[in-house]
């Protein structure tokens, strides 16, 4: 045996060991990929109910929002009606007050003048 055949044998053994190591590492990589695939399937199975729940929650929030908008609109209308009624009552009060003010002031002035006249009469009568 010469040196070349020994080196050739060593090279064949090294190549065989490398092939075996490559097969072992490829097997480990395949197992890791299968584990990742399994985990991704589990996650996708768990995400489907989450998505359905989120969609349901979103629909409920939309209904609540629409209901709140309707209630707010109704409240605004009620406040506007109350405001209009209060304005009407205040206008009526002002009309009644202005109607009485003229008549009552004239009556008070007349009664005051009569009281002053009677007082003057009594003062003049007492002096005599």
VMD Tcl script that draws the C-alpha trace (Angstrom):
set ca {
  {0.00 0.00 0.00}
  {1.28 3.23 -0.84}
  {0.63 6.64 0.64}
  {-1.98 7.63 -1.92}
  {-4.20 4.62 -1.22}
  {-3.94 5.30 2.56}
  {-4.91 8.93 2.06}
  {-7.64 7.85 -0.29}
  {-9.01 5.47 2.38}
  {-8.82 8.21 5.03}
  {-10.61 10.56 2.64}
  {-13.38 8.00 2.04}
  {-13.80 7.42 5.79}
  {-13.94 11.20 6.42}
  {-16.48 11.63 3.62}
  {-18.58 8.80 5.09}
  {-18.46 10.37 8.56}
  {-19.46 13.74 7.07}
  {-22.37 12.13 5.21}
  {-23.55 10.42 8.42}
  {-23.21 13.72 10.35}
  {-25.12 15.50 7.57}
  {-27.93 12.92 7.78}
  {-28.10 13.29 11.59}
  {-28.19 17.12 11.43}
  {-30.77 17.08 8.60}
  {-32.90 14.76 10.73}
  {-32.65 17.19 13.68}
  {-33.54 20.12 11.39}
  {-36.54 18.17 10.01}
  {-37.75 17.44 13.58}
  {-37.38 21.14 14.52}
  {-39.34 22.17 11.43}
  {-42.10 19.66 12.28}
  {-42.25 21.02 15.84}
  {-42.53 24.57 14.51}
  {-45.25 23.43 12.08}
  {-47.15 21.78 14.95}
  {-46.92 24.93 17.08}
  {-48.09 27.08 14.17}
  {-51.11 24.77 13.71}
  {-51.93 25.05 17.43}
  {-51.63 28.83 17.28}
  {-53.88 29.01 14.20}
  {-56.46 26.80 15.94}
  {-56.40 29.08 19.00}
  {-56.49 32.27 16.91}
  {-59.72 31.34 15.09}
  {-61.92 31.63 18.24}
  {-60.05 34.79 19.21}
  {-60.83 36.33 15.84}
  {-64.48 35.27 16.12}
  {-64.67 36.71 19.64}
  {-63.05 39.95 18.51}
  {-65.50 40.22 15.61}
  {-68.42 39.62 17.97}
  {-67.07 42.23 20.40}
  {-66.66 44.72 17.56}
  {-70.27 44.18 16.45}
  {-71.53 44.66 20.01}
  {-69.48 47.83 20.40}
  {-70.95 49.15 17.15}
  {-74.48 48.45 18.40}
  {-73.73 50.13 21.75}
  {-72.25 53.12 19.95}
  {-75.29 53.45 17.71}
  {-77.59 53.14 20.73}
  {-75.62 55.82 22.57}
  {-75.86 58.09 19.53}
  {-79.63 57.55 19.42}
  {-79.95 58.29 23.14}
  {-77.81 61.40 22.78}
  {-79.95 62.64 19.89}
  {-83.11 61.97 21.89}
  {-81.66 63.82 24.90}
  {-80.73 66.80 22.73}
  {-84.29 66.92 21.38}
  {-85.75 66.79 24.90}
  {-83.43 69.56 26.09}
  {-84.39 71.66 23.07}
  {-88.11 71.14 23.77}
  {-87.65 72.04 27.45}
  {-85.65 75.11 26.45}
  {-88.41 76.18 24.05}
  {-91.07 75.71 26.75}
  {-89.05 77.70 29.28}
  {-88.62 80.49 26.72}
  {-92.39 80.45 26.10}
  {-93.12 80.62 29.83}
  {-90.64 83.48 30.29}
  {-92.21 85.37 27.37}
  {-95.66 84.87 28.89}
  {-94.41 86.07 32.29}
  {-92.92 89.15 30.70}
  {-96.15 89.89 28.85}
  {-98.20 89.45 32.04}
  {-95.78 91.59 34.04}
  {-95.74 94.37 31.44}
  {-99.56 94.27 31.30}
  {-99.84 94.57 35.08}
  {-97.02 97.04 35.51}
  {-98.79 99.80 33.63}
  {-102.14 99.29 35.39}
  {-100.70 98.61 38.82}
  {-98.30 101.56 38.66}
  {-101.17 103.86 37.70}
  {-103.27 102.49 40.57}
  {-100.38 102.88 43.04}
  {-99.79 106.45 41.88}
  {-103.47 107.23 42.26}
  {-103.65 105.66 45.74}
  {-100.47 107.47 46.72}
  {-101.92 110.77 45.52}
  {-105.16 110.12 47.43}
  {-103.16 109.24 50.57}
  {-101.11 112.45 50.19}
  {-104.32 114.44 49.69}
  {-105.96 112.94 52.78}
  {-102.78 113.48 54.78}
  {-102.62 117.11 53.67}
  {-106.31 117.54 54.48}
  {-105.86 116.16 57.99}
  {-102.77 118.24 58.58}
  {-104.62 121.36 57.47}
  {-107.70 120.40 59.52}
  {-105.61 119.86 62.67}
  {-103.93 123.20 62.34}
  {-107.23 124.99 62.54}
}
mol new
graphics top color blue
foreach p $ca { graphics top sphere $p radius 0.5 }
foreach p [lrange $ca 0 end-1] q [lrange $ca 1 end] { graphics top cylinder $p $q radius 0.2 }
display resetview
